[in-house]
């Protein structure tokens, strides 16, 4: 793998909290949120070389190429890389030292040889159709302005220049025909067919579906892309990216030579996301190899084609955190970077079987599902099976094999996504509890009244009614996470309580800490999974951990004066609660 940059020699020292000095020599800035390829290359940012994508594309391309990948996996940066490579007038030096620069023939034939139209639709998210249409028109106007030289081109007719002037102003131009029209002007000016790049093509459809104007947006996008990609004599080839492949019948009708490159395709499988080799190199370059195991646990596990990849957004964000604080812990960067409405929609539709399957996933197991890669947004909510497909294509689940019948084995890829599911389940149970206020009030009161028998009865009833824990061979902590999430959701009923999960306290991290205003009472709760069914021993171990790790410290620091300790053991659908001294 080519490093991409010639190292610079500015030497800095970073002093860690342990007092150790770590050399910052030759370190480039980490590009958090920067998606402009040329900016990364010219402004001294670290770059993981993905230019092999260019070679692969030129060796085997369709007239229209659609890459579907989850969000935050480098789609926009790769599209910016394509633009920089192909566009006439590009600064070719930005590719020096990168993989593609060693293929002299392809560079001579294609680098800087084409006019390029580049549109990113990720910002088209109007609350109504009129606003969304206006935002789309603005993008077209901005792209036309990037080619402002066409206004005075002597290769264009006077009529062409007048039409281009209208495009610059967004006045009197049919939006559906605008990309094709711009391509025609560029072709006339350069006598060269045009490359069209459309990033996140499905975002306007997603927003339209959420805000109630889906049919109008489908019609607009169908016309826009149909004109640009299907009936366009000025097109060299087109590249699109998105999270979902929207049904060909709804958007891409009649487009021939249409290549769909999904997360199941072995082609280009290393082009989006970081491979294990690339992650090791990043960590080595920044002196963070000691964190490799936790980076892998938290951010690895996605399977694209035949390759296992990490989420690049997570890796870069965590490395940047470590640069500032060598003791920084991994966080849920990807799952917190935007809304996760699809997961909540899925959980809300869950039936008894689905709840069992969710529990299997959180426990680290796989489930068998038939996957549909072609859906319209109107079909997503029609049945739970479609939602399984969407969870897979958008990165919440990944595949770990295929059955003889063609079904896929799906699993949660890593700890970050497992945390997301547990958190969403906690919210789900919290909502469920609000409809059962009397019982939940009784459960919460029992914690304050030092009544382990009532806690055991009511918590056990919820376990019995809502989940089906099977005896599995997965790690104990993964099973504990599930019970942990349920109890947090139930305790969330008390809006006046401050309930903390995995809060740092004493010399460790307590499962659950509660600060109740009643008599300034602090409650420490430790959950254990009784792997062998011995719940008495598990409760004792839980209480012992509270003492040994001094979990009451945080509660005392926050001003609590009265303290209660509970050890809770769970086994399958049963629980036992013991109160400490």
TORDO-754923 format. One line per 8 residues: number of its first residue (from 1); for each residue x, y, z of C-alpha. Coordinates in nm, 3 decimals. Layout:
<sites>
NUM = X,Y,Z | ... .
</sites>
This chain:
<sites>
1 = 0.000,0.000,0.000 | 0.138,0.337,-0.101 | 0.152,0.597,0.174 | 0.038,0.876,-0.048 | 0.244,1.163,0.095 | 0.606,1.245,0.116 | 0.667,1.286,0.491 | 0.734,1.627,0.629 .
9 = 1.001,1.674,0.895 | 0.836,1.893,1.158 | 0.906,1.717,1.487 | 0.666,1.748,1.779 | 0.635,1.562,2.109 | 0.307,1.458,2.265 | 0.326,1.395,2.640 | 0.084,1.127,2.750 .
17 = -0.088,1.108,3.087 | 0.161,0.842,3.189 | 0.442,1.089,3.138 | 0.569,0.909,2.826 | 0.680,1.127,2.538 | 0.566,1.011,2.197 | 0.722,1.146,1.882 | 0.486,1.325,1.643 .
25 = 0.751,1.323,1.368 | 0.623,1.291,1.013 | 0.263,1.286,1.118 | 0.003,1.426,0.888 | -0.320,1.582,1.006 | -0.614,1.345,1.032 | -0.895,1.439,0.790 | -1.206,1.423,1.008 .
33 = -1.504,1.527,0.798 | -1.291,1.639,0.499 | -1.425,1.484,0.178 | -1.238,1.686,-0.084 | -0.960,1.474,-0.231 | -0.751,1.764,-0.360 | -0.772,1.944,-0.026 | -0.655,1.632,0.159 .
41 = -0.361,1.590,-0.075 | -0.253,1.954,-0.085 | -0.317,2.062,0.274 | -0.115,1.795,0.452 | -0.379,1.546,0.561 | -0.331,1.173,0.601 | -0.469,0.972,0.310 | -0.531,0.600,0.283 .
49 = -0.467,0.527,-0.083 | -0.784,0.420,-0.266 | -0.671,0.513,-0.617 | -0.672,0.148,-0.724 | -1.045,0.211,-0.766 | -0.962,0.425,-1.070 | -0.768,0.142,-1.231 | -1.040,-0.112,-1.156 .
57 = -1.306,0.118,-1.296 | -1.119,0.188,-1.620 | -1.046,-0.180,-1.671 | -1.409,-0.283,-1.631 | -1.669,-0.011,-1.642 | -2.031,0.009,-1.743 | -2.199,0.307,-1.903 | -2.361,0.378,-1.564 .
65 = -2.198,0.247,-1.242 | -2.380,0.252,-0.908 | -2.183,0.192,-0.586 | -2.403,0.122,-0.283 | -2.231,0.142,0.053 | -2.333,0.247,0.407 | -2.283,0.606,0.518 | -1.938,0.716,0.636 .
73 = -1.751,0.460,0.428 | -1.575,0.706,0.196 | -1.822,0.738,-0.092 | -1.795,1.116,-0.125 | -1.415,1.120,-0.092 | -1.384,0.855,-0.363 | -1.615,1.053,-0.591 | -1.400,1.361,-0.531 .
81 = -1.098,1.147,-0.621 | -1.265,1.043,-0.950 | -1.342,1.407,-1.029 | -0.985,1.517,-0.960 | -0.836,1.238,-1.170 | -1.055,1.268,-1.480 | -1.126,1.642,-1.504 | -0.958,1.856,-1.765 .
89 = -0.712,2.095,-1.604 | -0.650,1.884,-1.293 | -0.330,1.922,-1.092 | -0.179,1.584,-1.173 | 0.084,1.616,-0.900 | -0.174,1.535,-0.631 | -0.153,1.172,-0.747 | 0.226,1.152,-0.712 .
97 = 0.325,0.845,-0.512 | -0.024,0.694,-0.516 | -0.109,0.355,-0.662 | -0.261,0.487,-0.984 | 0.050,0.696,-1.067 | 0.244,0.376,-1.138 | 0.007,0.279,-1.417 | 0.157,0.518,-1.667 .
105 = -0.056,0.402,-1.958 | -0.388,0.466,-1.786 | -0.271,0.800,-1.653 | -0.157,0.914,-1.997 | -0.486,0.804,-2.156 | -0.734,0.926,-1.896 | -0.591,1.164,-1.635 | -0.718,1.515,-1.699 .
113 = -0.888,1.417,-2.025 | -1.261,1.468,-1.961 | -1.508,1.740,-1.870 | -1.676,1.639,-1.544 | -2.014,1.717,-1.388 | -2.008,1.649,-1.014 | -2.320,1.674,-0.796 | -2.358,1.563,-0.435 .
121 = -2.724,1.529,-0.337 | -2.659,1.461,0.033 | -2.782,1.809,0.128 | -3.119,1.786,-0.052 | -3.338,1.736,0.253 | -3.625,1.984,0.228 | -3.930,1.943,0.451 | -4.156,1.972,0.145 .
129 = -4.122,1.907,-0.227 | -4.096,2.273,-0.325 | -3.806,2.330,-0.087 | -3.628,2.011,-0.196 | -3.670,2.103,-0.562 | -3.529,2.448,-0.489 | -3.225,2.293,-0.319 | -3.167,2.062,-0.614 .
137 = -3.191,2.353,-0.857 | -2.935,2.542,-0.647 | -2.691,2.252,-0.682 | -2.730,2.260,-1.060 | -2.671,2.636,-1.061 | -2.355,2.597,-0.851 | -2.219,2.327,-1.080 | -2.293,2.545,-1.384 .
145 = -2.108,2.831,-1.214 | -1.805,2.601,-1.172 | -1.799,2.592,-1.552 | -1.852,2.967,-1.585 | -1.611,2.983,-1.881 | -1.891,2.837,-2.097 | -2.063,3.176,-2.083 | -1.809,3.316,-2.328 .
153 = -1.715,2.998,-2.515 | -1.684,3.051,-2.889 | -1.765,2.681,-2.937 | -2.121,2.742,-2.822 | -2.386,2.912,-3.031 | -2.543,3.235,-2.915 | -2.856,3.042,-2.828 | -2.648,2.797,-2.622 .
161 = -2.484,3.082,-2.431 | -2.825,3.236,-2.357 | -2.950,2.901,-2.224 | -2.636,2.866,-2.012 | -2.694,3.215,-1.873 | -3.044,3.105,-1.770 | -2.894,2.797,-1.606 | -2.656,3.016,-1.405 .
169 = -2.957,3.213,-1.281 | -3.185,2.911,-1.237 | -3.437,3.084,-1.459 | -3.656,2.920,-1.720 | -3.468,2.589,-1.735 | -3.644,2.252,-1.703 | -3.473,2.093,-1.403 | -3.516,1.740,-1.542 .
177 = -3.314,1.836,-1.852 | -3.049,2.048,-1.679 | -2.769,1.790,-1.635 | -2.802,1.670,-1.993 | -2.801,2.031,-2.117 | -2.484,2.111,-1.923 | -2.323,1.794,-2.062 | -2.409,1.911,-2.415 .
185 = -2.245,2.251,-2.355 | -1.932,2.086,-2.215 | -1.913,1.845,-2.507 | -1.936,2.130,-2.754 | -1.666,2.327,-2.574 | -1.414,2.043,-2.538 | -1.518,1.807,-2.820 | -1.500,1.535,-2.559 .
193 = -1.775,1.329,-2.397 | -1.856,1.402,-2.032 | -1.819,1.202,-1.710 | -2.115,1.252,-1.476 | -2.068,1.190,-1.102 | -2.373,1.192,-0.874 | -2.300,1.133,-0.507 | -2.567,1.011,-0.260 .
201 = -2.835,0.997,-0.526 | -3.087,0.838,-0.288 | -3.076,1.101,-0.010 | -3.354,1.316,-0.167 | -3.570,1.002,-0.193 | -3.505,0.911,0.170 | -3.593,1.261,0.289 | -3.899,1.272,0.064 .
209 = -4.023,0.942,0.204 | -3.976,1.069,0.560 | -4.154,1.400,0.488 | -4.446,1.281,0.276 | -4.362,1.383,-0.083 | -4.202,1.063,-0.210 | -4.398,1.022,-0.535 | -4.318,1.377,-0.651 .
217 = -3.948,1.328,-0.579 | -3.940,0.989,-0.755 | -4.082,1.151,-1.067 | -3.826,1.434,-1.052 | -3.524,1.209,-0.993 | -3.642,0.963,-1.259 | -3.661,1.245,-1.514 | -3.330,1.401,-1.408 .
225 = -3.130,1.076,-1.415 | -3.312,0.940,-1.719 | -3.218,1.243,-1.926 | -2.861,1.254,-1.794 | -2.776,0.883,-1.806 | -3.013,0.709,-2.048 | -3.071,0.937,-2.347 | -2.748,1.136,-2.336 .
233 = -2.526,1.117,-2.647 | -2.268,1.335,-2.471 | -2.203,1.088,-2.185 | -1.871,0.904,-2.156 | -1.985,0.721,-1.845 | -2.158,0.793,-1.516 | -2.088,0.699,-1.156 | -2.345,0.715,-0.878 .
241 = -2.322,0.637,-0.508 | -2.588,0.577,-0.246 | -2.681,0.369,0.056 | -2.969,0.184,-0.110 | -3.028,0.055,-0.456 | -3.371,0.188,-0.526 | -3.568,-0.044,-0.754 | -3.460,-0.011,-1.117 .
249 = -3.823,0.001,-1.218 | -3.885,0.313,-1.012 | -3.578,0.522,-1.104 | -3.350,0.359,-1.361 | -3.604,0.228,-1.611 | -3.453,0.169,-1.953 | -3.090,0.244,-1.862 | -2.879,-0.013,-2.045 .
257 = -2.532,-0.129,-1.945 | -2.619,-0.049,-1.583 | -2.362,-0.187,-1.334 | -2.476,-0.219,-0.974 | -2.186,-0.271,-0.734 | -2.329,-0.353,-0.393 | -2.167,-0.466,-0.068 | -2.211,-0.823,-0.192 .
265 = -2.003,-0.768,-0.507 | -1.644,-0.894,-0.497 | -1.543,-0.620,-0.740 | -1.414,-0.303,-0.577 | -1.454,-0.473,-0.235 | -1.148,-0.295,-0.091 | -1.237,0.044,-0.237 | -1.470,0.160,0.042 .
273 = -1.377,0.121,0.408 | -1.035,0.034,0.552 | -0.883,-0.311,0.528 | -0.706,-0.467,0.825 | -0.371,-0.394,0.663 | -0.463,-0.029,0.616 | -0.582,0.007,0.977 | -0.262,-0.148,1.110 .
281 = -0.062,0.100,0.904 | -0.263,0.398,1.031 | -0.216,0.284,1.389 | 0.155,0.221,1.333 | 0.206,0.561,1.168 | 0.056,0.730,1.474 | 0.216,0.505,1.739 | -0.119,0.354,1.836 .
289 = -0.063,-0.015,1.756 | -0.128,-0.098,2.122 | -0.492,-0.003,2.054 | -0.532,-0.243,1.762 | -0.740,-0.500,1.953 | -0.996,-0.249,2.073 | -1.015,-0.077,1.732 | -1.087,-0.416,1.577 .
297 = -1.349,-0.503,1.840 | -1.529,-0.171,1.805 | -1.504,-0.081,1.435 | -1.421,-0.392,1.227 | -1.648,-0.672,1.114 | -1.810,-0.542,0.793 | -1.794,-0.780,0.498 | -1.790,-0.624,0.150 .
305 = -1.753,-0.891,-0.116 | -1.468,-1.113,0.000 | -1.305,-0.848,0.218 | -1.348,-0.765,0.585 | -1.337,-0.389,0.639 | -1.347,-0.129,0.914 | -1.559,0.184,0.917 | -1.306,0.456,0.817 .
313 = -1.498,0.733,0.993 | -1.464,0.549,1.323 | -1.096,0.467,1.282 | -0.997,0.824,1.194 | -1.214,0.975,1.468 | -1.071,0.744,1.732 | -0.712,0.808,1.621 | -0.775,1.180,1.643 .
321 = -0.909,1.131,1.997 | -0.595,0.940,2.087 | -0.377,1.218,1.949 | -0.538,1.455,2.199 | -0.561,1.207,2.487 | -0.370,0.879,2.487 | -0.617,0.737,2.744 | -0.923,0.803,2.524 .
329 = -1.171,0.517,2.501 | -1.351,0.405,2.182 | -1.686,0.571,2.126 | -1.993,0.522,1.909 | -1.877,0.763,1.640 | -2.063,0.615,1.340 | -2.391,0.539,1.511 | -2.403,0.888,1.664 .
337 = -2.310,1.073,1.344 | -2.670,1.088,1.220 | -3.018,0.961,1.297 | -3.086,0.589,1.336 | -3.456,0.600,1.261 | -3.440,0.276,1.063 | -3.335,0.079,1.372 | -3.613,0.228,1.580 .
345 = -3.863,0.164,1.298 | -3.744,-0.194,1.291 | -3.773,-0.244,1.667 | -4.119,-0.086,1.672 | -4.237,-0.344,1.416 | -4.076,-0.638,1.594 | -4.296,-0.936,1.671 | -4.216,-1.220,1.913 .
353 = -3.993,-1.397,1.660 | -3.811,-1.077,1.573 | -3.742,-1.002,1.940 | -3.583,-1.344,1.976 | -3.370,-1.278,1.667 | -3.261,-0.939,1.802 | -3.151,-1.107,2.120 | -2.955,-1.365,1.921 .
361 = -2.779,-1.086,1.732 | -2.689,-0.894,2.047 | -2.554,-1.217,2.195 | -2.312,-1.242,1.901 | -2.495,-1.504,1.698 | -2.604,-1.494,1.334 | -2.952,-1.528,1.187 | -3.061,-1.653,0.846 .
369 = -3.244,-1.411,0.615 | -3.335,-1.371,0.250 | -3.209,-1.033,0.132 | -3.365,-0.807,-0.129 | -3.124,-0.552,-0.275 | -3.393,-0.377,-0.479 | -3.662,-0.196,-0.284 | -3.862,0.120,-0.324 .
377 = -3.893,0.334,-0.015 | -4.266,0.266,-0.019 | -4.189,-0.104,0.027 | -3.953,-0.068,0.324 | -4.227,-0.064,0.586 | -4.453,-0.324,0.424 | -4.308,-0.615,0.617 | -4.033,-0.692,0.865 .
385 = -3.834,-0.889,0.605 | -3.781,-0.575,0.399 | -3.649,-0.398,0.708 | -3.397,-0.678,0.760 | -3.272,-0.607,0.406 | -3.242,-0.234,0.474 | -3.053,-0.294,0.799 | -2.808,-0.506,0.602 .
393 = -2.753,-0.267,0.311 | -2.715,0.037,0.536 | -2.446,-0.115,0.759 | -2.633,-0.208,1.077 | -2.585,-0.576,0.998 | -2.328,-0.760,0.790 | -2.313,-1.101,0.627 | -2.095,-1.388,0.746 .
401 = -2.188,-1.657,0.497 | -2.459,-1.792,0.274 | -2.675,-2.102,0.295 | -2.728,-2.359,0.021 | -3.070,-2.205,-0.045 | -2.920,-1.862,-0.109 | -3.016,-1.700,0.222 | -2.756,-1.490,0.403 .
409 = -2.628,-1.532,0.757 | -2.649,-1.187,0.917 | -2.481,-1.060,1.233 | -2.400,-0.737,1.413 | -2.055,-0.635,1.284 | -1.894,-0.493,1.596 | -1.927,-0.354,1.945 | -2.029,-0.007,1.830 .
417 = -2.338,-0.135,1.647 | -2.418,-0.378,1.929 | -2.420,-0.077,2.164 | -2.661,0.098,1.928 | -2.905,-0.193,1.929 | -2.885,-0.220,2.307 | -2.945,0.155,2.340 | -3.243,0.146,2.104 .
425 = -3.386,-0.152,2.290 | -3.346,0.040,2.614 | -3.548,0.326,2.467 | -3.801,0.078,2.335 | -3.850,-0.075,2.678 | -3.871,0.271,2.827 | -4.159,0.350,2.590 | -4.325,0.019,2.671 .
433 = -4.294,0.094,3.037 | -4.473,0.427,3.005 | -4.786,0.240,2.902 | -4.756,0.030,3.215 | -4.690,0.309,3.459 | -4.839,0.148,3.768 | -4.618,-0.160,3.745 | -4.308,0.041,3.664 .
441 = -4.373,0.277,3.953 | -4.393,-0.027,4.179 | -4.064,-0.163,4.038 | -3.876,0.163,4.086 | -4.020,0.212,4.436 | -3.898,-0.136,4.527 | -3.539,-0.029,4.457 | -3.577,0.261,4.702 .
449 = -3.767,0.055,4.961 | -3.492,-0.212,4.971 | -3.735,-0.477,4.852 | -3.537,-0.729,4.645 | -3.827,-0.978,4.640 | -4.056,-0.733,4.457 | -3.775,-0.631,4.220 | -3.714,-0.995,4.139 .
457 = -4.084,-1.063,4.079 | -4.148,-0.763,3.853 | -3.819,-0.769,3.661 | -3.859,-1.142,3.612 | -4.209,-1.087,3.474 | -4.072,-0.846,3.212 | -3.804,-1.096,3.113 | -4.061,-1.370,3.081 .
465 = -4.298,-1.161,2.871 | -4.055,-0.991,2.637 | -3.748,-1.199,2.556 | -3.639,-1.554,2.501 | -3.285,-1.611,2.621 | -3.131,-1.930,2.485 | -2.831,-2.112,2.617 | -2.552,-2.000,2.387 .
473 = -2.175,-2.027,2.376 | -2.110,-1.657,2.334 | -1.919,-1.447,2.582 | -2.091,-1.377,2.911 | -2.056,-1.000,2.881 | -2.257,-1.005,2.557 | -2.544,-1.177,2.735 | -2.517,-0.935,3.026 .
481 = -2.545,-0.641,2.784 | -2.893,-0.749,2.687 | -3.027,-0.771,3.042 | -2.845,-0.447,3.119 | -3.030,-0.270,2.836 | -3.370,-0.398,2.949 | -3.324,-0.289,3.309 | -3.198,0.054,3.205 .
489 = -3.507,0.098,2.991 | -3.735,0.009,3.278 | -3.556,0.238,3.524 | -3.581,0.516,3.265 | -3.948,0.543,3.360 | -3.846,0.761,3.656 | -3.776,1.089,3.482 | -3.672,1.252,3.812 .
497 = -3.392,1.000,3.864 | -3.047,1.033,3.716 | -2.965,0.689,3.578 | -2.609,0.626,3.453 | -2.485,0.332,3.250 | -2.124,0.209,3.269 | -2.025,0.522,3.455 | -1.667,0.551,3.579 .
505 = -1.667,0.514,3.955 | -1.395,0.410,4.198 | -1.151,0.192,4.008 | -1.386,0.066,3.742 | -1.711,0.114,3.555 | -2.034,0.036,3.734 | -2.317,-0.130,3.537 | -2.588,0.105,3.664 .
513 = -2.580,0.397,3.907 | -2.898,0.574,4.013 | -2.922,0.910,4.191 | -3.269,0.957,4.339 | -3.381,1.282,4.499 | -3.567,1.093,4.771 | -3.346,1.135,5.080 | -3.046,1.187,4.845 .
521 = -3.031,0.813,4.783 | -2.770,0.655,4.558 | -2.819,0.304,4.418 | -2.542,0.085,4.271 | -2.658,-0.210,4.058 | -2.430,-0.480,3.917 | -2.567,-0.744,3.678 | -2.419,-1.087,3.614 .
529 = -2.513,-1.365,3.379 | -2.519,-1.694,3.567 | -2.351,-1.902,3.299 | -2.382,-2.223,3.502 | -2.726,-2.142,3.639 | -2.591,-2.072,3.992 | -2.763,-1.738,4.047 | -2.677,-1.720,4.419 .
537 = -2.306,-1.726,4.337 | -2.355,-1.471,4.056 | -2.536,-1.232,4.292 | -2.259,-1.269,4.547 | -1.996,-1.198,4.280 | -2.188,-0.887,4.173 | -2.203,-0.748,4.527 | -1.837,-0.831,4.580 .
545 = -1.746,-0.636,4.266 | -1.935,-0.330,4.392 | -1.724,-0.342,4.710 | -1.388,-0.422,4.552 | -1.420,-0.158,4.279 | -1.572,0.097,4.519 | -1.862,0.182,4.286 | -2.020,0.407,4.549 .
553 = -1.744,0.664,4.497 | -1.924,0.845,4.213 | -2.247,0.861,4.412 | -2.065,1.010,4.712 | -1.891,1.265,4.491 | -2.230,1.372,4.354 | -2.364,1.441,4.704 | -2.565,1.127,4.775 .
561 = -2.589,1.044,5.148 | -2.780,0.716,5.161 | -2.665,0.412,4.963 | -2.819,0.086,4.845 | -2.638,-0.196,4.664 | -2.799,-0.465,4.450 | -2.647,-0.771,4.289 | -2.871,-0.907,4.012 .
569 = -2.818,-1.241,3.839 | -2.993,-1.345,3.519 | -3.015,-1.685,3.355 | -3.227,-1.736,3.044 | -3.570,-1.592,3.139 | -3.511,-1.589,3.515 | -3.350,-1.349,3.757 | -3.245,-1.326,4.121 .
577 = -3.193,-1.006,4.320 | -2.983,-0.975,4.637 | -2.929,-0.656,4.836 | -2.588,-0.582,4.984 | -2.508,-0.472,5.339 .
</sites>
